[in-house]
Structures are given as structure tokens and as C-alpha cells.
Amino acid sequence: MKLIWKMVLPLPVLAAAFCGIAYRLPTQVQAEHRVVLRVSPEQVYPYLNNPMEWPKWSALSKAADPSIIYLYGGPMTGVGARMQWSGDKLGDGSLQLTASTSPNSIAYVQRETSLPDSVFGEFTLTPATGGTEVTWRQTSAIGTNPLDRYVGLYRQYKKQQEVEQGLEGLKMLVLQNAKRSASKD
């Protein structure tokens, strides 16, 4: 009987600690990464301003999910341009450009059926020594219950990986195309 009490008594204390820690966790997911590309902002901007270019460099690619299918709508570029995807690994979602200031910034909203809240993203292109600094930020809200906040830690880790992987893919794509253009001249 004493053994049962020793096992049952700590449960409320553990539950209180679980909840208490959860309320100290962030209330939103934030991912940010920067990379410097050795090209001008005008050379980078078209890859971000056209959703049809995103599968070439972002985590939403055939390499990540060979079954993925894309649909595009709205204008080809700029505000209102949108992309939808559906894949076995990446799930279903959509992305729509909400702001576009050539060649300095782009904002978008991304919705995924597996996530309860929208992801708000932004690219900022800033001239840097010898090229362009590209900053990619993503934020999304986390639910209010303690479990949502713990899941938010995992979501933040995944979004950070997505941002880093995407900017590395963008860097490779832009540099390859810059080399091709230079060899044609």
C-alpha cells in the first residue's frame, strides 16, 4: 500500500510542474536565418517573388517529397500570387504573397492543414559588401494549452530547419544561374 502512495502522490506535483514549465515557454514559433549571396538584390528577387520558383530552392520540393503536386493561381508574381501543394510527406498547404516591394522585401502567409495557425513569413533583401544579405523570418502562433506549447518547441525546430535549408537551396540556385549567365557573356 505504501508503494502505491509513493507512486500516486508525486503525480499531481509532476502535472503541476509540467503545466508551470509550459507557461514559461514561448507563445509563438519564430524561425530566422540570414545568408549573403554574391549577387545583386535584383538577381535574387525573382526567385522569391514568383511562387513557381519556390520548389526549385525551398523545402517544398520533389527532393523532400517525390509525390508532391503543385497548383498555382493569381498573378504570376507579386501580391496575390499563390501556390498550393499536396504530398504524402509534406502534406497539404498553400502559400500566398501578401506584400512585394521590388527588390527589397516580400511577405507571405502560409497555411498547412496539419497546423492550426497560419505561418507569416517575410524576406528582406539588403545590399551587403559584395552582394545581398537575404533574411528569412517565419512566425506563427501557438495554442494556449500546455501541450500546444511543448509541441511548439518541435514546430520551431522544424521551421528553423526549413528556413536554413531553403536559404542554402536559394544560394545554390542563384549562384548556378549567375555562373550560367556569366559563361554566356
DOTOR-968995 format. One record per residue (C-alpha): residue number from 1; residue in one letter; x, y, z. Coordinates in nm, 3 decimals, always signed. Example, Ala and Ser with C-alpha at 12.3 -4.5 7.8 and 13.67 -1.06 7.14 Angstrom:
2
{1,"a",{+1.230,-0.450,+0.780}}
{2,"s",{+1.367,-0.106,+0.714}}
***
This chain:
185
{1,"m",{+0.000,+0.000,+0.000}}
{2,"k",{+0.285,+0.238,+0.082}}
{3,"l",{+0.434,+0.171,-0.260}}
{4,"i",{+0.111,+0.279,-0.431}}
{5,"w",{+0.102,+0.604,-0.227}}
{6,"k",{+0.465,+0.671,-0.315}}
{7,"m",{+0.378,+0.635,-0.683}}
{8,"v",{+0.045,+0.825,-0.680}}
{9,"l",{+0.143,+1.117,-0.456}}
{10,"p",{+0.407,+1.263,-0.694}}
{11,"l",{+0.165,+1.265,-0.991}}
{12,"p",{-0.008,+1.595,-0.903}}
{13,"v",{+0.331,+1.754,-0.837}}
{14,"l",{+0.461,+1.636,-1.176}}
{15,"a",{+0.145,+1.758,-1.350}}
{16,"a",{+0.178,+2.099,-1.185}}
{17,"a",{+0.545,+2.120,-1.287}}
{18,"f",{+0.455,+2.020,-1.646}}
{19,"c",{+0.195,+2.298,-1.666}}
{20,"g",{+0.411,+2.553,-1.487}}
{21,"i",{+0.703,+2.500,-1.723}}
{22,"a",{+0.471,+2.513,-2.024}}
{23,"y",{+0.351,+2.862,-1.936}}
{24,"r",{+0.710,+2.982,-1.942}}
{25,"l",{+0.755,+2.854,-2.299}}
{26,"p",{+0.712,+3.091,-2.597}}
{27,"t",{+0.364,+3.168,-2.729}}
{28,"q",{+0.474,+3.173,-3.091}}
{29,"v",{+0.711,+2.990,-3.322}}
{30,"q",{+0.986,+3.209,-3.465}}
{31,"a",{+1.245,+3.099,-3.718}}
{32,"e",{+1.501,+3.328,-3.878}}
{33,"h",{+1.813,+3.281,-4.085}}
{34,"r",{+2.042,+3.503,-4.292}}
{35,"v",{+2.269,+3.431,-4.584}}
{36,"v",{+2.486,+3.656,-4.802}}
{37,"l",{+2.465,+3.591,-5.175}}
{38,"r",{+2.731,+3.725,-5.413}}
{39,"v",{+2.473,+3.875,-5.649}}
{40,"s",{+2.258,+4.189,-5.653}}
{41,"p",{+1.912,+4.207,-5.490}}
{42,"e",{+1.763,+4.234,-5.843}}
{43,"q",{+1.906,+3.889,-5.924}}
{44,"v",{+1.766,+3.727,-5.608}}
{45,"y",{+1.425,+3.892,-5.600}}
{46,"p",{+1.262,+3.699,-5.892}}
{47,"y",{+1.318,+3.365,-5.715}}
{48,"l",{+1.122,+3.488,-5.413}}
{49,"n",{+0.853,+3.693,-5.588}}
{50,"n",{+0.729,+3.405,-5.806}}
{51,"p",{+0.581,+3.101,-5.624}}
{52,"m",{+0.657,+2.886,-5.929}}
{53,"e",{+1.028,+2.929,-5.843}}
{54,"w",{+0.992,+2.814,-5.480}}
{55,"p",{+1.002,+2.436,-5.549}}
{56,"k",{+1.345,+2.488,-5.707}}
{57,"w",{+1.504,+2.604,-5.381}}
{58,"s",{+1.271,+2.563,-5.081}}
{59,"a",{+1.192,+2.265,-4.857}}
{60,"l",{+0.866,+2.225,-5.055}}
{61,"s",{+1.044,+2.029,-5.327}}
{62,"k",{+1.029,+1.700,-5.512}}
{63,"a",{+1.353,+1.606,-5.335}}
{64,"a",{+1.174,+1.629,-4.998}}
{65,"d",{+0.853,+1.462,-5.122}}
{66,"p",{+0.856,+1.291,-5.465}}
{67,"s",{+0.474,+1.267,-5.461}}
{68,"i",{+0.420,+1.643,-5.425}}
{69,"i",{+0.186,+1.817,-5.670}}
{70,"y",{+0.169,+2.196,-5.715}}
{71,"l",{-0.111,+2.425,-5.826}}
{72,"y",{-0.061,+2.796,-5.894}}
{73,"g",{-0.309,+3.082,-5.909}}
{74,"g",{-0.348,+3.457,-5.918}}
{75,"p",{-0.088,+3.670,-6.089}}
{76,"m",{+0.243,+3.503,-6.174}}
{77,"t",{+0.440,+3.734,-5.943}}
{78,"g",{+0.384,+3.982,-5.664}}
{79,"v",{+0.091,+4.037,-5.432}}
{80,"g",{-0.178,+3.773,-5.480}}
{81,"a",{+0.049,+3.513,-5.644}}
{82,"r",{-0.018,+3.181,-5.478}}
{83,"m",{+0.082,+2.819,-5.468}}
{84,"q",{-0.091,+2.512,-5.328}}
{85,"w",{+0.074,+2.177,-5.272}}
{86,"s",{-0.023,+1.827,-5.178}}
{87,"g",{+0.216,+1.547,-5.097}}
{88,"d",{+0.242,+1.228,-4.896}}
{89,"k",{+0.530,+1.352,-4.674}}
{90,"l",{+0.479,+1.730,-4.679}}
{91,"g",{+0.101,+1.719,-4.651}}
{92,"d",{-0.133,+1.982,-4.795}}
{93,"g",{-0.091,+2.355,-4.780}}
{94,"s",{-0.097,+2.688,-4.953}}
{95,"l",{+0.116,+2.998,-4.975}}
{96,"q",{+0.013,+3.345,-5.090}}
{97,"l",{+0.228,+3.654,-5.135}}
{98,"t",{+0.081,+3.943,-4.936}}
{99,"a",{+0.337,+4.219,-4.995}}
{100,"s",{+0.606,+4.275,-5.254}}
{101,"t",{+0.845,+4.570,-5.274}}
{102,"s",{+1.099,+4.519,-5.551}}
{103,"p",{+1.383,+4.436,-5.484}}
{104,"n",{+1.377,+4.482,-5.106}}
{105,"s",{+1.111,+4.266,-4.941}}
{106,"i",{+0.841,+4.006,-4.981}}
{107,"a",{+0.581,+3.891,-4.727}}
{108,"y",{+0.354,+3.588,-4.742}}
{109,"v",{+0.108,+3.382,-4.546}}
{110,"q",{+0.138,+3.002,-4.545}}
{111,"r",{-0.131,+2.762,-4.433}}
{112,"e",{-0.079,+2.393,-4.373}}
{113,"t",{-0.366,+2.156,-4.298}}
{114,"s",{-0.158,+1.988,-4.026}}
{115,"l",{-0.109,+2.317,-3.837}}
{116,"p",{-0.385,+2.505,-3.655}}
{117,"d",{-0.240,+2.851,-3.722}}
{118,"s",{-0.107,+3.033,-4.028}}
{119,"v",{+0.263,+3.097,-4.073}}
{120,"f",{+0.357,+3.454,-4.161}}
{121,"g",{+0.683,+3.487,-4.349}}
{122,"e",{+0.900,+3.768,-4.474}}
{123,"f",{+1.210,+3.802,-4.689}}
{124,"t",{+1.428,+4.110,-4.659}}
{125,"l",{+1.699,+4.176,-4.917}}
{126,"t",{+1.966,+4.421,-4.806}}
{127,"p",{+2.270,+4.525,-5.011}}
{128,"a",{+2.584,+4.396,-4.840}}
{129,"t",{+2.952,+4.413,-4.920}}
{130,"g",{+2.994,+4.214,-5.240}}
{131,"g",{+2.632,+4.103,-5.267}}
{132,"t",{+2.297,+4.079,-5.093}}
{133,"e",{+2.205,+3.973,-4.742}}
{134,"v",{+1.883,+3.772,-4.752}}
{135,"t",{+1.695,+3.740,-4.422}}
{136,"w",{+1.404,+3.495,-4.397}}
{137,"r",{+1.171,+3.517,-4.096}}
{138,"q",{+0.871,+3.298,-4.015}}
{139,"t",{+0.632,+3.335,-3.722}}
{140,"s",{+0.315,+3.157,-3.617}}
{141,"a",{+0.104,+3.146,-3.302}}
{142,"i",{+0.097,+2.851,-3.066}}
{143,"g",{-0.216,+2.733,-2.889}}
{144,"t",{-0.277,+2.827,-2.528}}
{145,"n",{-0.284,+2.488,-2.363}}
{146,"p",{+0.039,+2.344,-2.214}}
{147,"l",{+0.067,+2.060,-2.463}}
{148,"d",{+0.049,+2.305,-2.756}}
{149,"r",{+0.344,+2.494,-2.615}}
{150,"y",{+0.556,+2.180,-2.591}}
{151,"v",{+0.457,+2.088,-2.949}}
{152,"g",{+0.556,+2.444,-3.040}}
{153,"l",{+0.916,+2.367,-2.947}}
{154,"y",{+0.922,+2.089,-3.205}}
{155,"r",{+0.749,+2.312,-3.464}}
{156,"q",{+1.010,+2.580,-3.407}}
{157,"y",{+1.289,+2.328,-3.462}}
{158,"k",{+1.127,+2.208,-3.789}}
{159,"k",{+1.062,+2.564,-3.915}}
{160,"q",{+1.420,+2.665,-3.838}}
{161,"q",{+1.547,+2.367,-4.039}}
{162,"e",{+1.310,+2.462,-4.324}}
{163,"v",{+1.438,+2.821,-4.330}}
{164,"e",{+1.805,+2.721,-4.320}}
{165,"q",{+1.762,+2.451,-4.585}}
{166,"g",{+1.564,+2.688,-4.806}}
{167,"l",{+1.821,+2.966,-4.796}}
{168,"e",{+2.100,+2.720,-4.875}}
{169,"g",{+1.895,+2.595,-5.172}}
{170,"l",{+1.835,+2.954,-5.284}}
{171,"k",{+2.206,+3.028,-5.256}}
{172,"m",{+2.298,+2.729,-5.473}}
{173,"l",{+2.031,+2.807,-5.735}}
{174,"v",{+2.119,+3.176,-5.763}}
{175,"l",{+2.492,+3.107,-5.788}}
{176,"q",{+2.441,+2.836,-6.052}}
{177,"n",{+2.229,+3.069,-6.262}}
{178,"a",{+2.474,+3.358,-6.214}}
{179,"k",{+2.759,+3.134,-6.338}}
{180,"r",{+2.549,+3.025,-6.638}}
{181,"s",{+2.474,+3.386,-6.724}}
{182,"a",{+2.841,+3.483,-6.689}}
{183,"s",{+2.955,+3.197,-6.915}}
{184,"k",{+2.708,+3.304,-7.188}}
{185,"d",{+2.854,+3.655,-7.198}}
***
